[in-house]
Amino acid sequence: MVGNGQSAKCSDYLEYPVSGAQQVFIESASGAVSDCSAFDSMMSWQPEQ
């Protein structure tokens, strides 16, 4: 799933707002990916013809 990060309110003193950046969520990521490297880039999709 690709989308903005979810917000969370942990207490009256700790809150995480929705991220402005698009993020990728991979369910069970530890079993779905291996030998990963970190990259900083932008993804782009083209519509199917």
CYANA upper distance limits for C-alpha pairs under 8 A (distance plus 0.5 A):
  1 MET  CA     24 VAL  CA      6.28
  1 MET  CA     25 PHE  CA      5.66
  1 MET  CA     26 ILE  CA      7.27
  2 VAL  CA     22 GLN  CA      7.05
  2 VAL  CA     23 GLN  CA      6.09
  2 VAL  CA     24 VAL  CA      5.08
  2 VAL  CA     25 PHE  CA      6.82
  3 GLY  CA     22 GLN  CA      5.44
  3 GLY  CA     23 GLN  CA      5.92
  3 GLY  CA     24 VAL  CA      7.21
  4 ASN  CA     18 VAL  CA      7.25
  4 ASN  CA     19 SER  CA      6.19
  4 ASN  CA     20 GLY  CA      6.82
  4 ASN  CA     21 ALA  CA      6.47
  4 ASN  CA     22 GLN  CA      5.26
  4 ASN  CA     23 GLN  CA      6.35
  5 GLY  CA     18 VAL  CA      6.05
  5 GLY  CA     19 SER  CA      5.50
  5 GLY  CA     20 GLY  CA      8.17
  5 GLY  CA     21 ALA  CA      7.92
  5 GLY  CA     22 GLN  CA      7.54
  5 GLY  CA     23 GLN  CA      6.75
  6 GLN  CA     17 PRO  CA      8.03
  6 GLN  CA     18 VAL  CA      5.80
  6 GLN  CA     19 SER  CA      7.57
  7 SER  CA     15 GLU  CA      8.18
  7 SER  CA     16 TYR  CA      5.80
  7 SER  CA     17 PRO  CA      5.20
  7 SER  CA     18 VAL  CA      5.00
  7 SER  CA     19 SER  CA      7.99
  8 ALA  CA     15 GLU  CA      6.27
  8 ALA  CA     16 TYR  CA      5.55
  8 ALA  CA     17 PRO  CA      7.16
  9 LYS  CA     14 LEU  CA      6.81
  9 LYS  CA     15 GLU  CA      4.79
  9 LYS  CA     16 TYR  CA      6.73
 10 CYS  CA     14 LEU  CA      5.92
 10 CYS  CA     15 GLU  CA      6.26
 11 SER  CA     15 GLU  CA      7.32
 26 ILE  CA     32 ALA  CA      8.28
 27 GLU  CA     32 ALA  CA      8.46
 28 SER  CA     32 ALA  CA      6.79
 29 ALA  CA     33 VAL  CA      6.40
 30 SER  CA     34 SER  CA      7.93
